[in-house]
């Protein structure tokens, strides 16, 4: 999983925990945490076609 995907997963977990929070303070803290994780996901550089290995080179194919 990419780093962006991990950050989004952490944000989702924080949101789910906020839904189950017992106090408003806990809920607000968890929602702020989710917001921080989403901001990190949005700021993470996305792979470009030139940085993604092709399936041939990723499999170790020999170049002729």
mmCIF file as Biopython writes it, N, C-alpha, C and O atoms, coordinates in Angstrom:
data_model
#
loop_
_atom_site.group_PDB
_atom_site.id
_atom_site.type_symbol
_atom_site.label_atom_id
_atom_site.label_alt_id
_atom_site.label_comp_id
_atom_site.label_asym_id
_atom_site.label_entity_id
_atom_site.label_seq_id
_atom_site.pdbx_PDB_ins_code
_atom_site.Cartn_x
_atom_site.Cartn_y
_atom_site.Cartn_z
_atom_site.occupancy
_atom_site.B_iso_or_equiv
_atom_site.auth_seq_id
_atom_site.auth_asym_id
_atom_site.pdbx_PDB_model_num
ATOM 1   N N  . UNK A ? 1  ? 0.846   -1.175  0.000   1.0 0.0 1  A 1 
ATOM 2   C CA . UNK A ? 1  ? 0.000   0.000   0.000   1.0 0.0 1  A 1 
ATOM 3   C C  . UNK A ? 1  ? 0.893   1.239   0.000   1.0 0.0 1  A 1 
ATOM 4   O O  . UNK A ? 1  ? 1.928   1.278   0.664   1.0 0.0 1  A 1 
ATOM 5   N N  . UNK A ? 2  ? 0.477   2.230   -0.744  1.0 0.0 2  A 1 
ATOM 6   C CA . UNK A ? 2  ? 1.247   3.465   -0.813  1.0 0.0 2  A 1 
ATOM 7   C C  . UNK A ? 2  ? 1.145   4.236   0.507   1.0 0.0 2  A 1 
ATOM 8   O O  . UNK A ? 2  ? 0.268   3.984   1.333   1.0 0.0 2  A 1 
ATOM 9   N N  . UNK A ? 3  ? 2.052   5.161   0.671   1.0 0.0 3  A 1 
ATOM 10  C CA . UNK A ? 3  ? 2.027   5.999   1.862   1.0 0.0 3  A 1 
ATOM 11  C C  . UNK A ? 3  ? 0.735   6.814   1.907   1.0 0.0 3  A 1 
ATOM 12  O O  . UNK A ? 3  ? 0.149   6.993   2.975   1.0 0.0 3  A 1 
ATOM 13  N N  . UNK A ? 4  ? 0.296   7.303   0.761   1.0 0.0 4  A 1 
ATOM 14  C CA . UNK A ? 4  ? -0.963  8.041   0.693   1.0 0.0 4  A 1 
ATOM 15  C C  . UNK A ? 4  ? -2.119  7.159   1.144   1.0 0.0 4  A 1 
ATOM 16  O O  . UNK A ? 4  ? -2.984  7.604   1.899   1.0 0.0 4  A 1 
ATOM 17  N N  . UNK A ? 5  ? -2.137  5.918   0.689   1.0 0.0 5  A 1 
ATOM 18  C CA . UNK A ? 5  ? -3.179  4.978   1.085   1.0 0.0 5  A 1 
ATOM 19  C C  . UNK A ? 5  ? -3.169  4.709   2.578   1.0 0.0 5  A 1 
ATOM 20  O O  . UNK A ? 5  ? -4.222  4.593   3.205   1.0 0.0 5  A 1 
ATOM 21  N N  . UNK A ? 6  ? -1.972  4.608   3.145   1.0 0.0 6  A 1 
ATOM 22  C CA . UNK A ? 6  ? -1.862  4.388   4.594   1.0 0.0 6  A 1 
ATOM 23  C C  . UNK A ? 6  ? -2.418  5.583   5.355   1.0 0.0 6  A 1 
ATOM 24  O O  . UNK A ? 6  ? -3.148  5.414   6.331   1.0 0.0 6  A 1 
ATOM 25  N N  . UNK A ? 7  ? -2.074  6.799   4.910   1.0 0.0 7  A 1 
ATOM 26  C CA . UNK A ? 7  ? -2.566  8.002   5.572   1.0 0.0 7  A 1 
ATOM 27  C C  . UNK A ? 7  ? -4.084  8.063   5.514   1.0 0.0 7  A 1 
ATOM 28  O O  . UNK A ? 7  ? -4.731  8.415   6.500   1.0 0.0 7  A 1 
ATOM 29  N N  . UNK A ? 8  ? -4.659  7.720   4.358   1.0 0.0 8  A 1 
ATOM 30  C CA . UNK A ? 8  ? -6.115  7.731   4.223   1.0 0.0 8  A 1 
ATOM 31  C C  . UNK A ? 8  ? -6.760  6.682   5.135   1.0 0.0 8  A 1 
ATOM 32  O O  . UNK A ? 8  ? -7.825  6.921   5.705   1.0 0.0 8  A 1 
ATOM 33  N N  . UNK A ? 9  ? -6.120  5.537   5.267   1.0 0.0 9  A 1 
ATOM 34  C CA . UNK A ? 9  ? -6.626  4.497   6.159   1.0 0.0 9  A 1 
ATOM 35  C C  . UNK A ? 9  ? -6.612  4.975   7.611   1.0 0.0 9  A 1 
ATOM 36  O O  . UNK A ? 9  ? -7.564  4.741   8.355   1.0 0.0 9  A 1 
ATOM 37  N N  . UNK A ? 10 ? -5.523  5.648   8.012   1.0 0.0 10 A 1 
ATOM 38  C CA . UNK A ? 10 ? -5.447  6.184   9.372   1.0 0.0 10 A 1 
ATOM 39  C C  . UNK A ? 10 ? -6.556  7.214   9.606   1.0 0.0 10 A 1 
ATOM 40  O O  . UNK A ? 10 ? -7.158  7.251   10.679  1.0 0.0 10 A 1 
ATOM 41  N N  . UNK A ? 11 ? -6.821  8.045   8.603   1.0 0.0 11 A 1 
ATOM 42  C CA . UNK A ? 11 ? -7.888  9.039   8.725   1.0 0.0 11 A 1 
ATOM 43  C C  . UNK A ? 11 ? -9.242  8.353   8.895   1.0 0.0 11 A 1 
ATOM 44  O O  . UNK A ? 11 ? -10.059 8.765   9.718   1.0 0.0 11 A 1 
ATOM 45  N N  . UNK A ? 12 ? -9.468  7.307   8.110   1.0 0.0 12 A 1 
ATOM 46  C CA . UNK A ? 12 ? -10.735 6.577   8.209   1.0 0.0 12 A 1 
ATOM 47  C C  . UNK A ? 12 ? -10.893 5.961   9.595   1.0 0.0 12 A 1 
ATOM 48  O O  . UNK A ? 12 ? -11.976 6.017   10.178  1.0 0.0 12 A 1 
ATOM 49  N N  . UNK A ? 13 ? -9.828  5.378   10.125  1.0 0.0 13 A 1 
ATOM 50  C CA . UNK A ? 13 ? -9.890  4.782   11.460  1.0 0.0 13 A 1 
ATOM 51  C C  . UNK A ? 13 ? -10.177 5.833   12.526  1.0 0.0 13 A 1 
ATOM 52  O O  . UNK A ? 13 ? -10.916 5.572   13.475  1.0 0.0 13 A 1 
ATOM 53  N N  . UNK A ? 14 ? -9.591  7.026   12.371  1.0 0.0 14 A 1 
ATOM 54  C CA . UNK A ? 14 ? -9.848  8.094   13.332  1.0 0.0 14 A 1 
ATOM 55  C C  . UNK A ? 14 ? -11.303 8.547   13.269  1.0 0.0 14 A 1 
ATOM 56  O O  . UNK A ? 14 ? -11.910 8.843   14.299  1.0 0.0 14 A 1 
ATOM 57  N N  . UNK A ? 15 ? -11.865 8.602   12.057  1.0 0.0 15 A 1 
ATOM 58  C CA . UNK A ? 15 ? -13.274 8.987   11.908  1.0 0.0 15 A 1 
ATOM 59  C C  . UNK A ? 15 ? -14.187 7.945   12.552  1.0 0.0 15 A 1 
ATOM 60  O O  . UNK A ? 15 ? -15.144 8.286   13.248  1.0 0.0 15 A 1 
ATOM 61  N N  . UNK A ? 16 ? -13.880 6.679   12.311  1.0 0.0 16 A 1 
ATOM 62  C CA . UNK A ? 16 ? -14.691 5.622   12.925  1.0 0.0 16 A 1 
ATOM 63  C C  . UNK A ? 16 ? -14.601 5.670   14.443  1.0 0.0 16 A 1 
ATOM 64  O O  . UNK A ? 16 ? -15.601 5.462   15.131  1.0 0.0 16 A 1 
ATOM 65  N N  . UNK A ? 17 ? -13.426 5.941   14.965  1.0 0.0 17 A 1 
ATOM 66  C CA . UNK A ? 17 ? -13.266 6.053   16.412  1.0 0.0 17 A 1 
ATOM 67  C C  . UNK A ? 17 ? -14.028 7.265   16.935  1.0 0.0 17 A 1 
ATOM 68  O O  . UNK A ? 17 ? -14.592 7.217   18.028  1.0 0.0 17 A 1 
ATOM 69  N N  . UNK A ? 18 ? -14.049 8.349   16.167  1.0 0.0 18 A 1 
ATOM 70  C CA . UNK A ? 18 ? -14.792 9.542   16.570  1.0 0.0 18 A 1 
ATOM 71  C C  . UNK A ? 18 ? -16.286 9.244   16.675  1.0 0.0 18 A 1 
ATOM 72  O O  . UNK A ? 18 ? -16.968 9.769   17.556  1.0 0.0 18 A 1 
ATOM 73  N N  . UNK A ? 19 ? -16.785 8.409   15.784  1.0 0.0 19 A 1 
ATOM 74  C CA . UNK A ? 19 ? -18.209 8.039   15.831  1.0 0.0 19 A 1 
ATOM 75  C C  . UNK A ? 19 ? -18.548 7.290   17.110  1.0 0.0 19 A 1 
ATOM 76  O O  . UNK A ? 19 ? -19.676 7.362   17.597  1.0 0.0 19 A 1 
ATOM 77  N N  . UNK A ? 20 ? -17.579 6.574   17.650  1.0 0.0 20 A 1 
ATOM 78  C CA . UNK A ? 20 ? -17.812 5.782   18.860  1.0 0.0 20 A 1 
ATOM 79  C C  . UNK A ? 20 ? -17.362 6.498   20.127  1.0 0.0 20 A 1 
ATOM 80  O O  . UNK A ? 20 ? -17.485 5.952   21.223  1.0 0.0 20 A 1 
ATOM 81  N N  . UNK A ? 21 ? -16.842 7.715   19.989  1.0 0.0 21 A 1 
ATOM 82  C CA . UNK A ? 21 ? -16.312 8.435   21.146  1.0 0.0 21 A 1 
ATOM 83  C C  . UNK A ? 21 ? -17.404 8.726   22.168  1.0 0.0 21 A 1 
ATOM 84  O O  . UNK A ? 21 ? -18.550 9.002   21.812  1.0 0.0 21 A 1 
ATOM 85  N N  . UNK A ? 22 ? -17.035 8.660   23.419  1.0 0.0 22 A 1 
ATOM 86  C CA . UNK A ? 22 ? -17.982 8.866   24.518  1.0 0.0 22 A 1 
ATOM 87  C C  . UNK A ? 22 ? -18.195 10.353  24.839  1.0 0.0 22 A 1 
ATOM 88  O O  . UNK A ? 22 ? -19.276 10.752  25.273  1.0 0.0 22 A 1 
ATOM 89  N N  . UNK A ? 23 ? -17.160 11.158  24.623  1.0 0.0 23 A 1 
ATOM 90  C CA . UNK A ? 23 ? -17.271 12.584  24.966  1.0 0.0 23 A 1 
ATOM 91  C C  . UNK A ? 23 ? -17.054 13.446  23.729  1.0 0.0 23 A 1 
ATOM 92  O O  . UNK A ? 23 ? -16.441 13.023  22.748  1.0 0.0 23 A 1 
ATOM 93  N N  . UNK A ? 24 ? -17.570 14.655  23.805  1.0 0.0 24 A 1 
ATOM 94  C CA . UNK A ? 24 ? -17.396 15.591  22.703  1.0 0.0 24 A 1 
ATOM 95  C C  . UNK A ? 24 ? -15.920 15.944  22.518  1.0 0.0 24 A 1 
ATOM 96  O O  . UNK A ? 24 ? -15.459 16.121  21.390  1.0 0.0 24 A 1 
ATOM 97  N N  . UNK A ? 25 ? -15.181 16.047  23.619  1.0 0.0 25 A 1 
ATOM 98  C CA . UNK A ? 25 ? -13.757 16.367  23.541  1.0 0.0 25 A 1 
ATOM 99  C C  . UNK A ? 25 ? -12.999 15.263  22.805  1.0 0.0 25 A 1 
ATOM 100 O O  . UNK A ? 25 ? -12.145 15.549  21.966  1.0 0.0 25 A 1 
ATOM 101 N N  . UNK A ? 26 ? -13.305 14.017  23.114  1.0 0.0 26 A 1 
ATOM 102 C CA . UNK A ? 26 ? -12.665 12.891  22.422  1.0 0.0 26 A 1 
ATOM 103 C C  . UNK A ? 26 ? -13.024 12.907  20.938  1.0 0.0 26 A 1 
ATOM 104 O O  . UNK A ? 26 ? -12.169 12.697  20.078  1.0 0.0 26 A 1 
ATOM 105 N N  . UNK A ? 27 ? -14.285 13.155  20.657  1.0 0.0 27 A 1 
ATOM 106 C CA . UNK A ? 27 ? -14.758 13.175  19.274  1.0 0.0 27 A 1 
ATOM 107 C C  . UNK A ? 27 ? -14.036 14.269  18.474  1.0 0.0 27 A 1 
ATOM 108 O O  . UNK A ? 27 ? -13.570 14.033  17.359  1.0 0.0 27 A 1 
ATOM 109 N N  . UNK A ? 28 ? -13.955 15.453  19.058  1.0 0.0 28 A 1 
ATOM 110 C CA . UNK A ? 28 ? -13.289 16.563  18.377  1.0 0.0 28 A 1 
ATOM 111 C C  . UNK A ? 28 ? -11.798 16.274  18.163  1.0 0.0 28 A 1 
ATOM 112 O O  . UNK A ? 28 ? -11.242 16.591  17.112  1.0 0.0 28 A 1 
ATOM 113 N N  . UNK A ? 29 ? -11.169 15.676  19.158  1.0 0.0 29 A 1 
ATOM 114 C CA . UNK A ? 29 ? -9.754  15.329  19.020  1.0 0.0 29 A 1 
ATOM 115 C C  . UNK A ? 29 ? -9.516  14.316  17.914  1.0 0.0 29 A 1 
ATOM 116 O O  . UNK A ? 29 ? -8.564  14.442  17.144  1.0 0.0 29 A 1 
ATOM 117 N N  . UNK A ? 30 ? -10.374 13.318  17.833  1.0 0.0 30 A 1 
ATOM 118 C CA . UNK A ? 30 ? -10.233 12.292  16.795  1.0 0.0 30 A 1 
ATOM 119 C C  . UNK A ? 30 ? -10.533 12.853  15.405  1.0 0.0 30 A 1 
ATOM 120 O O  . UNK A ? 30 ? -9.895  12.460  14.428  1.0 0.0 30 A 1 
ATOM 121 N N  . UNK A ? 31 ? -11.488 13.760  15.313  1.0 0.0 31 A 1 
ATOM 122 C CA . UNK A ? 31 ? -11.772 14.380  14.015  1.0 0.0 31 A 1 
ATOM 123 C C  . UNK A ? 31 ? -10.619 15.276  13.576  1.0 0.0 31 A 1 
ATOM 124 O O  . UNK A ? 31 ? -10.316 15.361  12.385  1.0 0.0 31 A 1 
ATOM 125 N N  . UNK A ? 32 ? -9.983  15.934  14.520  1.0 0.0 32 A 1 
ATOM 126 C CA . UNK A ? 32 ? -8.798  16.735  14.186  1.0 0.0 32 A 1 
ATOM 127 C C  . UNK A ? 32 ? -7.656  15.831  13.726  1.0 0.0 32 A 1 
ATOM 128 O O  . UNK A ? 32 ? -6.920  16.169  12.800  1.0 0.0 32 A 1 
ATOM 129 N N  . UNK A ? 33 ? -7.520  14.691  14.377  1.0 0.0 33 A 1 
ATOM 130 C CA . UNK A ? 33 ? -6.506  13.721  13.964  1.0 0.0 33 A 1 
ATOM 131 C C  . UNK A ? 33 ? -6.785  13.234  12.535  1.0 0.0 33 A 1 
ATOM 132 O O  . UNK A ? 33 ? -5.869  13.134  11.719  1.0 0.0 33 A 1 
ATOM 133 N N  . UNK A ? 34 ? -8.034  12.937  12.247  1.0 0.0 34 A 1 
ATOM 134 C CA . UNK A ? 34 ? -8.409  12.502  10.896  1.0 0.0 34 A 1 
ATOM 135 C C  . UNK A ? 34 ? -8.081  13.591  9.877   1.0 0.0 34 A 1 
ATOM 136 O O  . UNK A ? 34 ? -7.581  13.308  8.788   1.0 0.0 34 A 1 
ATOM 137 N N  . UNK A ? 35 ? -8.364  14.824  10.240  1.0 0.0 35 A 1 
ATOM 138 C CA . UNK A ? 35 ? -8.061  15.942  9.329   1.0 0.0 35 A 1 
ATOM 139 C C  . UNK A ? 35 ? -6.559  16.036  9.064   1.0 0.0 35 A 1 
ATOM 140 O O  . UNK A ? 35 ? -6.141  16.274  7.932   1.0 0.0 35 A 1 
ATOM 141 N N  . UNK A ? 36 ? -5.760  15.851  10.095  1.0 0.0 36 A 1 
ATOM 142 C CA . UNK A ? 36 ? -4.303  15.897  9.941   1.0 0.0 36 A 1 
ATOM 143 C C  . UNK A ? 36 ? -3.816  14.785  9.005   1.0 0.0 36 A 1 
ATOM 144 O O  . UNK A ? 36 ? -2.972  15.023  8.142   1.0 0.0 36 A 1 
ATOM 145 N N  . UNK A ? 37 ? -4.352  13.568  9.178   1.0 0.0 37 A 1 
ATOM 146 C CA . UNK A ? 37 ? -3.963  12.452  8.310   1.0 0.0 37 A 1 
ATOM 147 C C  . UNK A ? 37 ? -4.371  12.724  6.857   1.0 0.0 37 A 1 
ATOM 148 O O  . UNK A ? 37 ? -3.617  12.416  5.934   1.0 0.0 37 A 1 
ATOM 149 N N  . UNK A ? 38 ? -5.561  13.298  6.655   1.0 0.0 38 A 1 
ATOM 150 C CA . UNK A ? 38 ? -6.003  13.597  5.285   1.0 0.0 38 A 1 
ATOM 151 C C  . UNK A ? 38 ? -5.133  14.675  4.651   1.0 0.0 38 A 1 
ATOM 152 O O  . UNK A ? 38 ? -4.829  14.601  3.461   1.0 0.0 38 A 1 
ATOM 153 N N  . UNK A ? 39 ? -4.732  15.666  5.423   1.0 0.0 39 A 1 
ATOM 154 C CA . UNK A ? 39 ? -3.831  16.689  4.897   1.0 0.0 39 A 1 
ATOM 155 C C  . UNK A ? 39 ? -2.500  16.069  4.504   1.0 0.0 39 A 1 
ATOM 156 O O  . UNK A ? 39 ? -1.927  16.425  3.475   1.0 0.0 39 A 1 
ATOM 157 N N  . UNK A ? 40 ? -2.009  15.154  5.309   1.0 0.0 40 A 1 
ATOM 158 C CA . UNK A ? 40 ? -0.753  14.467  4.980   1.0 0.0 40 A 1 
ATOM 159 C C  . UNK A ? 40 ? -0.912  13.666  3.688   1.0 0.0 40 A 1 
ATOM 160 O O  . UNK A ? 40 ? -0.010  13.651  2.850   1.0 0.0 40 A 1 
ATOM 161 N N  . UNK A ? 41 ? -2.051  13.004  3.527   1.0 0.0 41 A 1 
ATOM 162 C CA . UNK A ? 41 ? -2.300  12.225  2.307   1.0 0.0 41 A 1 
ATOM 163 C C  . UNK A ? 41 ? -2.336  13.132  1.084   1.0 0.0 41 A 1 
ATOM 164 O O  . UNK A ? 41 ? -1.809  12.776  0.030   1.0 0.0 41 A 1 
ATOM 165 N N  . UNK A ? 42 ? -2.947  14.290  1.217   1.0 0.0 42 A 1 
ATOM 166 C CA . UNK A ? 42 ? -3.044  15.213  0.089   1.0 0.0 42 A 1 
ATOM 167 C C  . UNK A ? 42 ? -1.712  15.849  -0.262  1.0 0.0 42 A 1 
ATOM 168 O O  . UNK A ? 42 ? -1.496  16.232  -1.412  1.0 0.0 42 A 1 
ATOM 169 N N  . UNK A ? 43 ? -0.821  15.967  0.700   1.0 0.0 43 A 1 
ATOM 170 C CA . UNK A ? 43 ? 0.482   16.577  0.461   1.0 0.0 43 A 1 
ATOM 171 C C  . UNK A ? 43 ? 1.529   15.575  -0.013  1.0 0.0 43 A 1 
ATOM 172 O O  . UNK A ? 43 ? 2.588   15.970  -0.501  1.0 0.0 43 A 1 
ATOM 173 N N  . UNK A ? 44 ? 1.248   14.306  0.122   1.0 0.0 44 A 1 
ATOM 174 C CA . UNK A ? 44 ? 2.199   13.267  -0.291  1.0 0.0 44 A 1 
ATOM 175 C C  . UNK A ? 44 ? 2.310   13.285  -1.812  1.0 0.0 44 A 1 
ATOM 176 O O  . UNK A ? 44 ? 1.294   13.255  -2.505  1.0 0.0 44 A 1 
ATOM 177 N N  . UNK A ? 45 ? 3.527   13.333  -2.335  1.0 0.0 45 A 1 
ATOM 178 C CA . UNK A ? 45 ? 3.685   13.335  -3.791  1.0 0.0 45 A 1 
ATOM 179 C C  . UNK A ? 45 ? 3.087   12.076  -4.424  1.0 0.0 45 A 1 
ATOM 180 O O  . UNK A ? 45 ? 3.265   10.968  -3.917  1.0 0.0 45 A 1 
ATOM 181 N N  . UNK A ? 46 ? 2.387   12.261  -5.521  1.0 0.0 46 A 1 
ATOM 182 C CA . UNK A ? 46 ? 1.784   11.143  -6.233  1.0 0.0 46 A 1 
ATOM 183 C C  . UNK A ? 46 ? 2.789   10.609  -7.262  1.0 0.0 46 A 1 
ATOM 184 O O  . UNK A ? 46 ? 3.535   11.385  -7.859  1.0 0.0 46 A 1 
ATOM 185 N N  . UNK A ? 47 ? 2.809   9.296   -7.468  1.0 0.0 47 A 1 
ATOM 186 C CA . UNK A ? 47 ? 3.727   8.742   -8.472  1.0 0.0 47 A 1 
ATOM 187 C C  . UNK A ? 47 ? 3.338   9.218   -9.862  1.0 0.0 47 A 1 
ATOM 188 O O  . UNK A ? 47 ? 2.159   9.354   -10.187 1.0 0.0 47 A 1 
ATOM 189 N N  . UNK A ? 48 ? 4.343   9.462   -10.660 1.0 0.0 48 A 1 
ATOM 190 C CA . UNK A ? 48 ? 4.127   9.849   -12.054 1.0 0.0 48 A 1 
ATOM 191 C C  . UNK A ? 48 ? 4.501   8.669   -12.929 1.0 0.0 48 A 1 
ATOM 192 O O  . UNK A ? 48 ? 5.191   7.762   -12.464 1.0 0.0 48 A 1 
ATOM 193 N N  . UNK A ? 49 ? 4.066   8.651   -14.186 1.0 0.0 49 A 1 
ATOM 194 C CA . UNK A ? 49 ? 4.398   7.517   -15.052 1.0 0.0 49 A 1 
ATOM 195 C C  . UNK A ? 49 ? 5.898   7.240   -15.130 1.0 0.0 49 A 1 
ATOM 196 O O  . UNK A ? 49 ? 6.301   6.089   -15.297 1.0 0.0 49 A 1 
ATOM 197 N N  . UNK A ? 50 ? 6.725   8.267   -15.011 1.0 0.0 50 A 1 
ATOM 198 C CA . UNK A ? 50 ? 8.168   8.040   -15.096 1.0 0.0 50 A 1 
ATOM 199 C C  . UNK A ? 50 ? 8.747   7.417   -13.833 1.0 0.0 50 A 1 
ATOM 200 O O  . UNK A ? 50 ? 9.859   6.890   -13.866 1.0 0.0 50 A 1 
ATOM 201 N N  . UNK A ? 51 ? 8.010   7.466   -12.709 1.0 0.0 51 A 1 
ATOM 202 C CA . UNK A ? 51 ? 8.529   6.885   -11.466 1.0 0.0 51 A 1 
ATOM 203 C C  . UNK A ? 51 ? 7.914   5.531   -11.153 1.0 0.0 51 A 1 
ATOM 204 O O  . UNK A ? 51 ? 8.316   4.879   -10.190 1.0 0.0 51 A 1 
ATOM 205 N N  . UNK A ? 52 ? 6.944   5.098   -11.956 1.0 0.0 52 A 1 
ATOM 206 C CA . UNK A ? 52 ? 6.314   3.800   -11.754 1.0 0.0 52 A 1 
ATOM 207 C C  . UNK A ? 52 ? 7.041   2.784   -12.622 1.0 0.0 52 A 1 
ATOM 208 O O  . UNK A ? 52 ? 7.096   2.939   -13.842 1.0 0.0 52 A 1 
ATOM 209 N N  . UNK A ? 53 ? 7.605   1.739   -12.003 1.0 0.0 53 A 1 
ATOM 210 C CA . UNK A ? 53 ? 8.315   0.748   -12.825 1.0 0.0 53 A 1 
ATOM 211 C C  . UNK A ? 53 ? 7.339   0.017   -13.750 1.0 0.0 53 A 1 
ATOM 212 O O  . UNK A ? 53 ? 6.209   -0.292  -13.372 1.0 0.0 53 A 1 
ATOM 213 N N  . UNK A ? 54 ? 7.803   -0.247  -14.955 1.0 0.0 54 A 1 
ATOM 214 C CA . UNK A ? 54 ? 6.952   -0.984  -15.888 1.0 0.0 54 A 1 
ATOM 215 C C  . UNK A ? 54 ? 6.860   -2.431  -15.443 1.0 0.0 54 A 1 
ATOM 216 O O  . UNK A ? 54 ? 7.716   -2.913  -14.702 1.0 0.0 54 A 1 
ATOM 217 N N  . UNK A ? 55 ? 5.836   -3.118  -15.889 1.0 0.0 55 A 1 
ATOM 218 C CA . UNK A ? 55 ? 5.648   -4.508  -15.480 1.0 0.0 55 A 1 
ATOM 219 C C  . UNK A ? 55 ? 6.787   -5.384  -15.988 1.0 0.0 55 A 1 
ATOM 220 O O  . UNK A ? 55 ? 7.148   -6.366  -15.339 1.0 0.0 55 A 1 
ATOM 221 N N  . UNK A ? 56 ? 7.356   -5.041  -17.141 1.0 0.0 56 A 1 
ATOM 222 C CA . UNK A ? 56 ? 8.472   -5.855  -17.666 1.0 0.0 56 A 1 
ATOM 223 C C  . UNK A ? 56 ? 9.704   -5.711  -16.795 1.0 0.0 56 A 1 
ATOM 224 O O  . UNK A ? 56 ? 10.326  -6.712  -16.439 1.0 0.0 56 A 1 
ATOM 225 N N  . UNK A ? 57 ? 10.071  -4.476  -16.442 1.0 0.0 57 A 1 
ATOM 226 C CA . UNK A ? 57 ? 11.272  -4.306  -15.626 1.0 0.0 57 A 1 
ATOM 227 C C  . UNK A ? 57 ? 11.032  -4.759  -14.188 1.0 0.0 57 A 1 
ATOM 228 O O  . UNK A ? 57 ? 11.964  -5.192  -13.511 1.0 0.0 57 A 1 
ATOM 229 N N  . UNK A ? 58 ? 9.801   -4.664  -13.725 1.0 0.0 58 A 1 
ATOM 230 C CA . UNK A ? 58 ? 9.506   -5.103  -12.361 1.0 0.0 58 A 1 
ATOM 231 C C  . UNK A ? 58 ? 9.620   -6.621  -12.247 1.0 0.0 58 A 1 
ATOM 232 O O  . UNK A ? 58 ? 9.910   -7.139  -11.168 1.0 0.0 58 A 1 
ATOM 233 N N  . UNK A ? 59 ? 9.397   -7.332  -13.339 1.0 0.0 59 A 1 
ATOM 234 C CA . UNK A ? 59 ? 9.498   -8.793  -13.316 1.0 0.0 59 A 1 
ATOM 235 C C  . UNK A ? 59 ? 10.909  -9.272  -13.616 1.0 0.0 59 A 1 
ATOM 236 O O  . UNK A ? 59 ? 11.174  -10.474 -13.630 1.0 0.0 59 A 1 
ATOM 237 N N  . UNK A ? 60 ? 11.813  -8.329  -13.856 1.0 0.0 60 A 1 
ATOM 238 C CA . UNK A ? 60 ? 13.192  -8.719  -14.123 1.0 0.0 60 A 1 
ATOM 239 C C  . UNK A ? 60 ? 13.398  -9.230  -15.540 1.0 0.0 60 A 1 
ATOM 240 O O  . UNK A ? 60 ? 14.294  -10.039 -15.783 1.0 0.0 60 A 1 
ATOM 241 N N  . UNK A ? 61 ? 12.589  -8.772  -16.468 1.0 0.0 61 A 1 
ATOM 242 C CA . UNK A ? 61 ? 12.722  -9.215  -17.860 1.0 0.0 61 A 1 
ATOM 243 C C  . UNK A ? 61 ? 14.057  -8.753  -18.431 1.0 0.0 61 A 1 
ATOM 244 O O  . UNK A ? 61 ? 14.537  -7.662  -18.122 1.0 0.0 61 A 1 
ATOM 245 N N  . UNK A ? 62 ? 14.633  -9.585  -19.251 1.0 0.0 62 A 1 
ATOM 246 C CA . UNK A ? 62 ? 15.884  -9.231  -19.892 1.0 0.0 62 A 1 
ATOM 247 C C  . UNK A ? 62 ? 15.604  -8.346  -21.084 1.0 0.0 62 A 1 
ATOM 248 O O  . UNK A ? 62 ? 14.655  -8.563  -21.838 1.0 0.0 62 A 1 
ATOM 249 N N  . UNK A ? 63 ? 16.458  -7.333  -21.240 1.0 0.0 63 A 1 
ATOM 250 C CA . UNK A ? 63 ? 16.336  -6.440  -22.395 1.0 0.0 63 A 1 
ATOM 251 C C  . UNK A ? 63 ? 17.161  -7.008  -23.524 1.0 0.0 63 A 1 
ATOM 252 O O  . UNK A ? 63 ? 18.297  -7.434  -23.320 1.0 0.0 63 A 1 
ATOM 253 N N  . UNK A ? 64 ? 16.593  -7.014  -24.710 1.0 0.0 64 A 1 
ATOM 254 C CA . UNK A ? 64 ? 17.285  -7.601  -25.867 1.0 0.0 64 A 1 
ATOM 255 C C  . UNK A ? 64 ? 17.993  -6.539  -26.637 1.0 0.0 64 A 1 
ATOM 256 O O  . UNK A ? 64 ? 18.635  -6.831  -27.646 1.0 0.0 64 A 1 
#
